[in-house]
Amino acid sequence: MKVLVLGGAGAMGSRAVRDLAEQPDVEKLCIGDYNVEVAQTLADDIGGTKVAVLQVDANDHSALVSAMGASDIVASALGPFYRYEAKCVAAAIETQRHYVSICDDYDAAQAAMELGPKAADAGITVLTGVGWTPGVSNVLARKAADQLDTVQEINVAWGSSASDSDGYAVILHTLHIFSGTVPSFQHGELVQVAAGSGKQRVTFPPPLGTCNVFHLGHPEPVTVPLVFPGVETVTLKGGLTEDYLNTLAILLNRLRLSSTHRMRSAIGSLLKPVLPLLARIGGHAHPCSAVRVDVRGTKNGTQEDLTYGAAEHMDILTGVPLAIGALMLGRGEVTERGVLAPEACLQPDRFLDELAKRSIAIYEGEDLTARV
């Protein structure tokens, strides 16, 4: 198969590129990125003849269409997704190419889902949000739900060390999800809650441990209820281990200084050079990222609570699932057409087996210390 990785020179995309380059059935691998120098350095480091580099500007629709047309599968790590996901999905539909992304912005996921009928008519599959969260989180929710007769609640949480990634798109994403109001599925309907509200102390798998989390803007509350129509609650909370950075993000939101992309870009430009220094203040001894999924339902008339989680460096937790999603599409393991989230079409044990092959452990139980 021929695979194009958009944003392939970035922190998350490069991890997907390295994984895909090791797969025998990937004949050609194109790193599509605006920064061709960094992309070429990555290609040279991987070596061999299968990896090529192509400059791609996602704001240029014709260039995007041309790049996609030369591939079989398109994998996107091109963030922030609130700017690029809908553009990339539209181009994939036009070129009739299967597409998978790590889209982690709720509004971008909503825009992508609206293109579902067009994607189905084009005969393609668009998998939006196959990364860490969403992605691993959705698959773990599906794994738990499949063991129950009914599902009442699905609560997703993520925690991360600020020093686990210094990517500019990650900074913009963080400012975006901490701004305004964000979707949460409560009492059987999608509602808006204040970003940064609902503070809660959550335990994650080692080595992350405990972390404060808040209601933030991610796709899970938007997509998961579509697959489990009887569910009453689907929440997403997240936070940084450096709690003062959570406080900073909440303050910027209250002052309405992160409400537009232009504002976020300005703040992001200021934060990027100093974030490594800030992260050392109260930073985690072992910087990493983690996800926890708690599912409540019934089995044989008895209430059951199931908990799963994972912890790794952010680029691994995000980029590896993107590569797996691209491979599953290319190998014909996903037959549904249209725009889908991972919980709708990825077989959990199959996906988790691929994670295990790459030494990404899944934990279970209330304290998340036992490996699956």
C-alpha positions in Angstrom: 0.0 0.0 0.0 1.0 3.6 -0.5 0.6 5.8 2.5 0.7 9.6 2.8 1.2 11.0 6.3 0.2 14.6 6.6 2.1 16.5 9.3 4.5 13.6 9.1 7.5 15.5 10.3 5.9 16.6 13.6 6.1 15.0 17.0 3.1 12.7 16.6 3.3 12.3 12.8 6.9 11.2 12.9 6.2 8.4 15.3 3.5 7.1 12.9 5.9 7.5 10.0 8.6 5.4 11.8 6.1 2.7 12.6 4.7 2.5 9.0 8.2 2.4 7.6 8.8 -0.9 9.3 5.7 -2.6 7.8 6.5 -4.9 4.8 3.1 -4.2 3.1 3.7 -0.4 3.1 5.4 -0.1 -0.3 5.7 3.6 -0.5 5.5 6.1 2.4 5.3 9.8 1.8 6.0 12.4 4.5 3.7 15.3 3.6 4.7 18.4 5.6 5.0 22.1 5.1 8.5 21.9 6.6 10.4 19.9 4.0 13.8 20.3 5.7 12.6 18.5 8.9 10.7 16.0 6.8 13.8 15.2 4.7 15.9 14.8 7.9 13.4 12.2 9.1 13.4 10.4 5.8 17.2 10.3 5.8 17.3 9.0 9.3 14.9 6.2 8.4 16.8 5.4 5.2 15.9 3.1 2.4 14.0 3.8 -0.8 10.4 3.6 0.3 10.2 6.9 2.1 9.7 10.1 0.1 9.1 13.7 1.1 6.5 16.1 -0.3 5.8 19.7 0.7 2.1 20.0 1.5 0.2 23.2 2.5 -3.2 22.1 3.8 -4.5 25.6 3.1 -4.0 24.9 -0.6 -6.9 22.7 -1.6 -5.5 21.8 -5.0 -2.1 20.8 -3.6 -3.8 18.7 -0.9 -5.9 16.9 -3.5 -2.9 16.3 -5.6 -0.9 14.9 -2.7 -3.7 12.6 -1.7 -4.3 11.3 -5.2 -0.9 9.7 -5.3 -1.6 7.5 -2.2 -3.9 4.7 -1.2 -4.3 5.7 2.4 -4.0 9.1 4.0 -3.0 9.5 7.7 -3.2 12.9 9.2 -1.3 14.3 12.2 -1.9 17.8 10.9 -3.0 19.9 13.8 -4.5 22.0 15.2 -7.5 20.0 13.9 -10.0 22.7 14.5 -8.3 24.3 11.5 -7.5 21.4 9.2 -9.6 18.3 9.8 -12.6 19.4 7.7 -10.3 20.5 4.9 -8.5 17.2 4.9 -11.7 15.1 5.0 -13.2 17.1 2.1 -10.0 16.5 0.0 -10.1 12.8 0.9 -13.7 12.6 -0.3 -12.9 14.4 -3.5 -10.0 12.0 -4.2 -11.8 8.9 -2.9 -9.0 8.0 -0.6 -9.5 6.3 2.8 -8.4 8.7 5.6 -7.5 8.4 9.3 -6.5 11.1 11.7 -5.7 11.8 15.3 -8.3 14.6 15.4 -8.7 15.6 19.0 -10.8 18.8 18.7 -14.6 18.3 19.3 -15.7 20.9 16.8 -13.5 19.5 14.1 -14.9 16.0 14.8 -18.4 17.4 14.6 -17.6 19.1 11.2 -16.1 15.8 10.0 -19.1 13.8 11.0 -21.4 16.1 9.0 -19.5 15.0 5.9 -20.4 11.3 6.6 -23.0 11.0 3.8 -20.6 12.4 1.2 -17.8 10.0 2.4 -20.2 7.1 2.1 -21.3 8.1 -1.4 -17.6 8.3 -2.3 -17.1 4.8 -1.1 -14.5 5.7 1.4 -13.9 5.3 5.2 -12.9 8.4 7.2 -11.6 7.4 10.7 -11.5 10.5 12.8 -9.7 10.5 16.1 -7.5 7.5 16.2 -4.8 8.6 18.5 -4.4 8.7 22.3 -7.6 10.5 23.3 -9.6 10.2 21.3 -8.5 6.8 19.9 -7.1 4.5 22.6 -9.8 6.0 24.9 -12.6 5.1 22.5 -11.3 1.5 21.9 -11.1 0.9 25.6 -14.6 2.2 26.1 -15.8 -0.2 23.4 -13.8 -3.1 25.0 -15.6 -2.5 28.3 -19.0 -2.0 26.8 -18.8 -5.2 24.8 -18.6 -7.1 28.1 -21.8 -5.6 29.4 -25.5 -6.0 28.6 -26.3 -2.3 29.1 -24.0 0.7 29.3 -25.0 3.7 31.5 -21.9 5.8 31.9 -18.6 6.2 30.1 -16.1 8.6 31.8 -12.8 9.3 30.0 -9.9 11.1 31.6 -6.5 12.0 30.5 -3.4 13.4 32.3 -0.2 14.6 30.9 3.1 16.2 31.8 3.6 19.5 30.0 7.2 18.4 29.2 6.0 15.3 27.4 5.5 17.3 24.2 6.6 20.8 23.2 4.8 20.7 19.8 3.3 24.1 18.8 0.0 22.4 17.6 -0.3 20.7 21.0 -0.1 24.1 22.7 -2.8 25.5 20.4 -4.9 22.5 21.0 -4.6 22.8 24.8 -5.6 26.5 24.7 -8.5 25.7 22.5 -9.9 22.9 24.7 -9.6 25.1 27.8 -11.6 27.9 26.2 -15.3 28.8 26.2 -17.9 26.0 26.7 -17.4 22.4 25.6 -19.7 19.5 25.0 -20.5 16.9 27.6 -23.1 14.1 27.3 -25.2 14.2 30.5 -28.7 12.8 31.4 -29.0 11.5 27.8 -28.3 14.7 25.9 -25.4 16.7 24.7 -25.0 19.8 26.8 -22.5 22.6 27.1 -20.3 23.0 30.2 -17.7 25.5 31.1 -14.2 24.5 30.0 -12.0 24.0 33.1 -15.0 23.2 35.4 -15.7 20.0 37.3 -12.3 19.6 38.9 -11.6 16.0 40.0 -8.6 14.1 41.2 -8.0 11.0 39.2 -5.6 8.1 39.4 -3.8 7.0 36.2 -1.6 4.0 35.4 2.1 4.3 36.5 4.2 6.2 36.2 1.8 9.1 36.0 -0.1 8.5 39.2 -2.7 11.1 40.3 -3.6 14.3 38.5 -6.3 17.0 38.6 -8.6 16.9 35.6 -11.4 19.2 34.3 -14.1 19.3 31.7 -12.3 20.0 28.4 -13.3 20.0 24.7 -12.6 16.6 23.2 -14.6 14.5 20.7 -15.6 11.5 22.9 -18.8 13.1 24.3 -19.8 13.9 20.7 -19.1 10.5 19.0 -19.4 7.8 21.7 -23.2 8.3 22.3 -23.8 7.6 18.6 -22.6 4.1 19.1 -24.2 3.4 22.5 -27.6 5.0 22.2 -28.8 3.9 25.6 -25.9 5.5 27.4 -26.8 8.3 29.8 -23.5 9.9 30.5 -20.3 10.4 28.5 -17.7 12.8 29.9 -14.2 13.8 29.0 -11.9 15.4 31.6 -8.2 16.2 31.2 -5.4 18.1 32.9 -1.7 18.7 33.2 0.4 17.3 36.1 1.8 20.8 36.5 -1.4 22.1 38.1 -0.5 25.8 37.9 -0.5 25.4 34.1 -4.1 24.2 34.4 -4.8 27.3 36.5 -3.1 29.5 33.8 -5.2 28.0 31.0 -8.4 28.5 33.0 -7.4 32.1 33.8 -6.7 32.9 30.1 -10.2 31.5 29.3 -11.9 33.6 31.9 -10.1 36.7 30.6 -11.2 35.6 27.1 -7.6 35.7 25.9 -7.8 32.2 24.2 -11.1 32.5 22.5 -9.9 32.8 18.9 -7.2 31.1 16.8 -5.3 34.5 16.5 -5.3 34.9 20.3 -4.2 31.3 20.8 -1.4 31.7 18.2 -0.1 34.8 19.9 -0.1 33.1 23.3 1.3 29.9 21.9 4.2 31.8 20.4 5.0 33.2 23.8 4.6 29.9 25.6 6.6 27.6 23.3 10.1 28.9 24.1 9.5 29.1 27.8 7.3 26.0 28.3 10.3 23.6 28.8 11.5 25.9 31.7 8.0 26.2 33.2 7.5 22.4 33.0 10.4 21.9 35.3 8.6 23.8 38.1 6.6 21.1 39.8 7.1 18.8 36.8 6.6 15.1 37.0 9.7 13.0 37.7 8.9 10.8 34.7 7.2 12.9 32.1 4.5 10.9 30.3 0.8 10.9 29.3 -2.0 8.6 30.3 -5.7 7.8 29.8 -8.3 6.3 32.0 -11.7 5.0 31.0 -14.4 4.1 33.5 -17.5 2.3 32.2 -20.6 1.5 34.3 -23.4 -0.8 33.2 -25.1 -4.0 33.9 -24.3 -7.7 33.3 -27.0 -10.3 34.0 -29.0 -7.7 35.9 -26.1 -6.8 38.2 -24.2 -3.4 38.1 -20.7 -3.7 36.8 -17.9 -1.1 36.8 -14.9 -1.7 34.4 -11.8 0.4 34.3 -9.0 0.4 31.7 -6.0 2.7 31.1 -2.7 3.2 29.5 0.4 5.3 30.0 3.3 6.1 27.7 5.0 9.1 26.1 2.5 11.3 24.2 4.0 10.7 20.8 3.9 6.9 21.2 0.3 6.9 22.6 -0.8 9.2 19.7 1.3 8.3 16.7 1.3 4.5 17.0 -2.5 4.3 17.0 -2.5 6.5 13.9 -0.2 4.0 12.1 -2.3 1.1 13.3 -5.5 2.8 12.0 -3.8 3.4 8.6 -2.7 -0.2 8.4 -6.1 -1.6 9.3 -7.7 0.6 6.6 -5.1 -0.4 4.0 -5.5 -4.1 4.9 -9.3 -4.0 4.4 -10.0 -4.7 8.1 -12.5 -1.8 8.2 -15.4 -2.3 5.8 -17.9 0.4 7.0 -18.0 3.5 4.9 -18.6 7.1 5.8 -17.1 9.2 8.7 -16.6 7.1 11.8 -15.0 7.3 15.2 -12.9 4.3 16.4 -15.5 2.9 18.7 -17.8 2.5 15.8 -15.6 0.2 13.7 -12.3 -0.9 15.2 -12.4 -4.4 16.8 -11.0 -3.7 20.3 -8.9 -6.9 20.9 -7.5 -6.7 17.4 -6.4 -3.0 17.9 -5.1 -3.7 21.4 -3.1 -6.6 20.2 -1.3 -4.3 17.8 -0.6 -1.9 20.6 0.8 -4.8 22.6 3.1 -5.7 19.8 4.6 -2.3 20.1 5.0 -2.6 23.9 2.1 -0.3 24.8 0.6 -1.9 27.9 -3.1 -1.7 28.9 -4.0 -1.7 32.6 -7.3 -2.6 34.3 -9.0 -2.4 37.7 -9.8 0.6 39.9 -6.2 1.3 40.8 -4.9 0.5 37.3 -1.9 -1.5 38.4 -2.8 -4.8 36.8 -1.9 -5.4 33.2 -4.5 -6.8 30.8 
